[in-house]
Amino acid sequence: MRLKDLLQVENVILDLAATSRDEVISGLVDAVIGQVPLTKEKLVRILIERENQAPTAMSGGVAVPHGRLAELDHFVLAIGRSRNGVNFGEKEEATKIFFLLIAPAGDTVTHLKVLARIARICRSESFRQDIMAAESARRIYERVIREDEQI
């Protein structure tokens, strides 16, 4: 499954105002809450509990908070960028690029494949620099899709 099949430009947050991990998660949930059959509070709680079990911050200033929901029959993806960065777990560097993935509980294989795609595109330093330099949500969206097509 390609990221273009999951991502909508409306789910890209150009500048997250969050200053903490939990605020980042809440802000990302705001972008997708209409696409998920849960209240914002319940979804945020599920994602924070998941993050407490195993932090999702990766090297390069990227984090991929994610969760699986029995109530969901489709994948939901959002991206947020924080210019100042947020301490998002055990990594010492500030996390600035966030991918939120919410998956149906019954599709573990696709869930893992999408996480792998995200990790793969985020390895590229030039990709991360382009995301940070983008001047619009549309530019971030286009850059993600272009990078994913090269895999």
Backbone as CSV, one residue per row, in Angstrom:
resi,resn,N_x,N_y,N_z,CA_x,CA_y,CA_z,C_x,C_y,C_z
1,MET,0.845,-1.186,0.000,0.000,0.000,0.000,0.884,1.240,0.000
2,ARG,0.641,2.114,-0.923,1.399,3.360,-1.048,0.828,4.437,-0.112
3,LEU,1.682,5.357,0.299,1.233,6.426,1.185,0.214,7.325,0.508
4,LYS,0.289,7.457,-0.814,-0.695,8.289,-1.521,-2.100,7.713,-1.398
5,ASP,-2.208,6.420,-1.109,-3.515,5.799,-0.912,-4.102,6.130,0.460
6,LEU,-3.275,6.636,1.352,-3.695,6.894,2.734,-3.730,8.375,3.100
7,LEU,-2.856,9.143,2.508,-2.662,10.529,2.927,-3.516,11.481,2.113
8,GLN,-4.075,12.447,2.799,-4.799,13.548,2.167,-4.095,14.841,2.557
9,VAL,-4.056,15.797,1.654,-3.377,17.052,1.961,-4.010,17.725,3.184
10,GLU,-5.294,17.485,3.401,-5.980,18.062,4.566,-5.469,17.482,5.878
11,ASN,-4.769,16.355,5.813,-4.236,15.719,7.015,-2.778,16.095,7.270
12,VAL,-2.311,17.132,6.599,-0.942,17.613,6.802,-1.012,18.910,7.599
13,ILE,-0.301,18.934,8.721,-0.261,20.122,9.570,1.089,20.791,9.361
14,LEU,1.060,21.970,8.794,2.285,22.682,8.441,3.104,23.053,9.669
15,ASP,2.452,23.573,10.681,3.179,24.008,11.875,2.416,23.632,13.135
16,LEU,2.828,22.535,13.749,2.254,22.137,15.031,2.709,23.122,16.100
17,ALA,1.790,23.596,16.900,2.136,24.527,17.973,2.467,23.796,19.268
18,ALA,2.491,22.500,19.238,2.680,21.673,20.425,4.063,21.855,21.042
19,THR,4.110,21.719,22.365,5.383,21.792,23.077,5.679,20.512,23.862
20,SER,4.779,19.533,23.765,4.982,18.261,24.461,4.507,17.112,23.571
21,ARG,4.920,15.928,23.924,4.510,14.734,23.195,2.997,14.608,23.136
22,ASP,2.335,14.774,24.274,0.889,14.604,24.325,0.171,15.675,23.503
23,GLU,0.701,16.888,23.475,0.117,17.942,22.647,0.291,17.645,21.162
24,VAL,1.425,17.052,20.788,1.635,16.649,19.394,0.575,15.634,18.994
25,ILE,0.395,14.615,19.819,-0.598,13.588,19.528,-1.986,14.204,19.413
26,SER,-2.330,15.072,20.327,-3.637,15.733,20.281,-3.804,16.551,19.003
27,GLY,-2.771,17.275,18.621,-2.831,18.071,17.399,-2.967,17.228,16.149
28,LEU,-2.261,16.112,16.104,-2.385,15.200,14.960,-3.783,14.580,14.907
29,VAL,-4.309,14.237,16.060,-5.659,13.670,16.111,-6.681,14.690,15.605
30,ASP,-6.483,15.960,15.909,-7.392,16.993,15.402,-7.524,16.930,13.881
31,ALA,-6.444,16.587,13.207,-6.436,16.557,11.740,-7.238,15.388,11.174
32,VAL,-7.450,14.343,11.964,-8.077,13.132,11.430,-9.339,12.698,12.166
33,ILE,-9.739,13.407,13.187,-10.805,12.910,14.061,-12.109,12.636,13.311
34,GLY,-12.398,13.353,12.263,-13.605,13.092,11.489,-13.548,11.808,10.677
35,GLN,-12.383,11.202,10.589,-12.200,9.981,9.810,-12.140,8.733,10.686
36,VAL,-12.347,8.923,11.983,-12.199,7.845,12.955,-13.463,7.790,13.821
37,PRO,-14.031,6.608,14.041,-15.285,6.504,14.795,-15.103,6.502,16.314
38,LEU,-14.254,7.383,16.823,-14.033,7.517,18.262,-14.044,8.999,18.624
39,THR,-14.200,9.271,19.902,-14.047,10.647,20.346,-12.566,11.003,20.336
40,LYS,-12.294,12.276,20.271,-10.906,12.727,20.308,-10.224,12.248,21.585
41,GLU,-10.898,12.373,22.709,-10.306,12.013,23.994,-9.916,10.539,24.034
42,LYS,-10.797,9.675,23.529,-10.504,8.239,23.555,-9.338,7.902,22.629
43,LEU,-9.323,8.491,21.434,-8.239,8.209,20.497,-6.903,8.724,21.029
44,VAL,-6.894,9.920,21.583,-5.654,10.466,22.168,-5.170,9.541,23.289
45,ARG,-6.081,9.095,24.139,-5.698,8.205,25.245,-5.080,6.905,24.719
46,ILE,-5.672,6.320,23.682,-5.146,5.083,23.095,-3.738,5.302,22.547
47,LEU,-3.541,6.399,21.844,-2.232,6.670,21.243,-1.171,6.982,22.298
48,ILE,-1.555,7.689,23.345,-0.599,7.985,24.425,-0.226,6.704,25.163
49,GLU,-1.208,5.844,25.417,-0.914,4.556,26.072,0.051,3.740,25.223
50,ARG,-0.155,3.722,23.917,0.733,2.998,23.007,2.135,3.594,23.046
51,GLU,2.205,4.908,23.052,3.490,5.603,23.074,4.226,5.342,24.393
52,ASN,3.486,5.234,25.482,4.094,4.928,26.784,4.719,3.531,26.798
53,GLN,4.132,2.610,26.060,4.654,1.242,26.002,5.944,1.165,25.199
54,ALA,5.989,1.875,24.087,7.155,1.823,23.206,7.233,3.132,22.422
55,PRO,8.102,4.044,22.855,8.215,5.326,22.160,8.555,5.139,20.671
56,THR,7.998,5.997,19.847,8.136,5.838,18.405,9.091,6.841,17.767
57,ALA,9.817,7.598,18.585,10.794,8.535,18.026,11.931,7.752,17.383
58,MET,12.324,8.212,16.187,13.423,7.580,15.452,14.540,8.604,15.320
59,SER,15.666,8.175,14.809,16.734,9.129,14.552,16.316,10.059,13.425
60,GLY,16.963,11.190,13.332,16.645,12.159,12.293,15.528,13.112,12.669
61,GLY,15.058,13.052,13.917,14.011,13.967,14.342,12.624,13.602,13.849
62,VAL,12.360,12.299,13.717,11.077,11.808,13.214,10.448,10.901,14.271
63,ALA,9.119,10.964,14.379,8.378,10.033,15.228,7.149,9.565,14.468
64,VAL,6.733,8.335,14.778,5.581,7.753,14.096,4.618,7.174,15.140
65,PRO,3.927,8.041,15.865,2.919,7.496,16.781,1.865,6.750,15.970
66,HIS,1.462,5.601,16.477,0.512,4.790,15.727,-0.284,3.909,16.667
67,GLY,-1.406,3.454,16.164,-2.252,2.563,16.929,-3.189,1.817,16.014
68,ARG,-3.779,0.768,16.571,-4.736,-0.043,15.820,-6.068,-0.001,16.548
69,LEU,-7.143,0.094,15.766,-8.475,0.199,16.350,-9.401,-0.871,15.781
70,ALA,-10.082,-1.570,16.654,-11.063,-2.562,16.213,-12.224,-1.883,15.495
71,GLU,-12.514,-0.640,15.851,-13.657,0.086,15.283,-13.388,0.631,13.884
72,LEU,-12.179,0.474,13.379,-11.781,1.094,12.123,-11.697,0.063,11.006
73,ASP,-12.159,0.441,9.802,-12.081,-0.476,8.664,-11.196,0.066,7.544
74,HIS,-10.464,1.143,7.823,-9.574,1.753,6.835,-8.383,2.368,7.560
75,PHE,-7.342,2.697,6.817,-6.159,3.324,7.391,-6.309,4.839,7.355
76,VAL,-5.737,5.497,8.342,-5.744,6.955,8.415,-4.316,7.402,8.669
77,LEU,-3.868,8.390,7.894,-2.503,8.891,8.018,-2.522,10.408,8.095
78,ALA,-1.719,10.956,8.981,-1.545,12.405,9.093,-0.065,12.695,9.270
79,ILE,0.320,13.901,8.896,1.703,14.358,9.072,1.662,15.724,9.727
80,GLY,2.549,15.933,10.664,2.684,17.234,11.289,4.151,17.616,11.379
81,ARG,4.384,18.912,11.313,5.755,19.421,11.409,5.817,20.443,12.532
82,SER,6.883,20.365,13.309,7.134,21.321,14.388,8.466,22.002,14.110
83,ARG,8.443,23.263,13.854,9.693,23.976,13.553,10.655,23.981,14.738
84,ASN,10.121,24.082,15.949,10.976,24.133,17.134,11.355,22.750,17.645
85,GLY,10.557,21.762,17.327,10.830,20.416,17.797,10.272,20.170,19.184
86,VAL,10.057,18.907,19.472,9.460,18.474,20.731,10.236,17.265,21.232
87,ASN,10.433,17.179,22.529,11.020,15.983,23.126,9.950,14.903,23.068
88,PHE,10.176,13.888,22.254,9.139,12.907,21.975,9.537,11.504,22.411
89,GLY,10.277,11.390,23.450,10.630,10.055,23.912,12.060,9.978,24.349
90,GLU,12.675,8.863,24.057,14.004,8.579,24.563,15.119,9.211,23.748
91,LYS,14.830,9.640,22.533,15.866,10.276,21.708,16.189,11.646,22.286
92,GLU,17.465,11.986,22.291,17.868,13.276,22.846,17.595,14.435,21.901
93,GLU,17.586,14.164,20.601,17.347,15.235,19.649,15.860,15.590,19.610
94,ALA,15.578,16.834,19.272,14.190,17.277,19.159,13.542,16.607,17.953
95,THR,12.325,16.188,18.138,11.564,15.581,17.053,10.776,16.677,16.365
96,LYS,10.869,16.710,15.026,10.241,17.788,14.268,9.239,17.309,13.227
97,ILE,9.316,16.058,12.831,8.427,15.516,11.799,7.680,14.338,12.406
98,PHE,6.352,14.381,12.286,5.500,13.371,12.912,4.555,12.765,11.884
99,PHE,4.526,11.453,11.843,3.555,10.718,11.037,2.630,10.008,12.018
100,LEU,1.352,10.263,11.926,0.364,9.559,12.742,-0.312,8.516,11.865
101,LEU,-0.253,7.264,12.284,-0.900,6.186,11.541,-1.896,5.487,12.454
102,ILE,-3.126,5.382,11.960,-4.159,4.639,12.674,-4.638,3.554,11.721
103,ALA,-4.611,2.323,12.219,-4.878,1.169,11.364,-6.005,0.319,11.929
104,PRO,-6.677,-0.416,11.047,-7.653,-1.396,11.539,-6.942,-2.499,12.320
105,ALA,-7.523,-2.921,13.402,-6.886,-3.931,14.252,-6.648,-5.245,13.516
106,GLY,-7.468,-5.558,12.546,-7.359,-6.843,11.869,-6.371,-6.899,10.725
107,ASP,-5.656,-5.816,10.452,-4.746,-5.803,9.298,-3.312,-5.490,9.734
108,THR,-2.755,-6.394,10.480,-1.404,-6.216,11.008,-0.357,-6.151,9.902
109,VAL,-0.498,-6.962,8.878,0.496,-7.010,7.807,0.615,-5.653,7.114
110,THR,-0.507,-5.092,6.701,-0.467,-3.785,6.028,0.028,-2.711,6.977
111,HIS,-0.394,-2.773,8.225,0.062,-1.810,9.236,1.591,-1.795,9.299
112,LEU,2.190,-2.965,9.381,3.652,-3.045,9.455,4.314,-2.586,8.160
113,LYS,3.702,-2.884,7.031,4.253,-2.443,5.749,4.222,-0.924,5.625
114,VAL,3.147,-0.301,6.079,3.064,1.164,6.017,4.096,1.782,6.960
115,LEU,4.238,1.238,8.154,5.267,1.746,9.075,6.658,1.628,8.446
116,ALA,6.910,0.525,7.772,8.209,0.329,7.115,8.424,1.353,6.000
117,ARG,7.378,1.649,5.242,7.495,2.652,4.166,7.842,4.014,4.760
118,ILE,7.165,4.366,5.835,7.420,5.657,6.478,8.865,5.704,6.965
119,ALA,9.299,4.657,7.639,10.677,4.618,8.140,11.676,4.733,6.999
120,ARG,11.371,4.079,5.902,12.294,4.091,4.763,12.428,5.484,4.145
121,ILE,11.308,6.170,3.935,11.424,7.503,3.320,12.073,8.497,4.272
122,CYS,11.905,8.277,5.562,12.454,9.222,6.541,13.950,9.042,6.776
123,ARG,14.529,7.995,6.240,15.984,7.816,6.358,16.745,8.879,5.575
124,SER,16.137,9.392,4.536,16.793,10.353,3.655,16.891,11.734,4.319
125,GLU,18.108,12.188,4.501,18.298,13.510,5.096,17.733,14.605,4.201
126,SER,17.895,14.445,2.886,17.360,15.476,1.975,15.833,15.507,2.045
127,PHE,15.200,14.371,2.231,13.752,14.338,2.397,13.349,15.121,3.642
128,ARG,14.015,14.839,4.759,13.688,15.526,6.009,13.933,17.030,5.882
129,GLN,15.006,17.414,5.220,15.283,18.837,5.011,14.198,19.487,4.162
130,ASP,13.761,18.784,3.121,12.688,19.317,2.270,11.392,19.494,3.052
131,ILE,11.080,18.550,3.910,9.864,18.674,4.733,9.972,19.903,5.632
132,MET,11.129,20.104,6.234,11.299,21.255,7.123,11.294,22.579,6.363
133,ALA,11.706,22.571,5.117,11.762,23.803,4.324,10.458,24.104,3.587
134,ALA,9.554,23.156,3.526,8.310,23.332,2.766,7.526,24.532,3.278
135,GLU,6.957,25.252,2.341,6.216,26.471,2.681,4.709,26.259,2.748
136,SER,4.256,25.053,2.436,2.819,24.785,2.500,2.580,23.310,2.796
137,ALA,1.380,23.030,3.282,0.993,21.639,3.525,1.005,20.861,2.209
138,ARG,0.593,21.492,1.131,0.596,20.822,-0.175,2.010,20.403,-0.556
139,ARG,3.018,21.241,-0.303,4.409,20.887,-0.627,4.873,19.683,0.186
140,ILE,4.505,19.647,1.451,4.861,18.490,2.279,4.198,17.242,1.705
141,TYR,2.922,17.332,1.415,2.179,16.219,0.831,2.853,15.732,-0.445
142,GLU,3.145,16.634,-1.354,3.766,16.261,-2.627,5.131,15.621,-2.431
143,ARG,5.898,16.133,-1.481,7.239,15.583,-1.235,7.155,14.172,-0.662
144,VAL,6.213,13.943,0.227,6.024,12.604,0.790,5.639,11.623,-0.316
145,ILE,4.699,12.020,-1.153,4.238,11.143,-2.228,5.378,10.854,-3.205
146,ARG,6.131,11.868,-3.559,7.255,11.688,-4.496,8.305,10.736,-3.924
147,GLU,8.640,10.913,-2.666,9.636,10.039,-2.028,9.128,8.609,-1.950
148,ASP,7.858,8.436,-1.604,7.290,7.109,-1.499,7.242,6.396,-2.854
149,GLU,7.021,7.123,-3.917,6.973,6.524,-5.253,8.329,5.986,-5.685
150,GLN,9.393,6.471,-5.070,10.736,6.040,-5.439,11.147,4.741,-4.760
151,ILE,10.342,4.282,-3.839,10.658,3.027,-3.138,10.245,1.848,-4.000
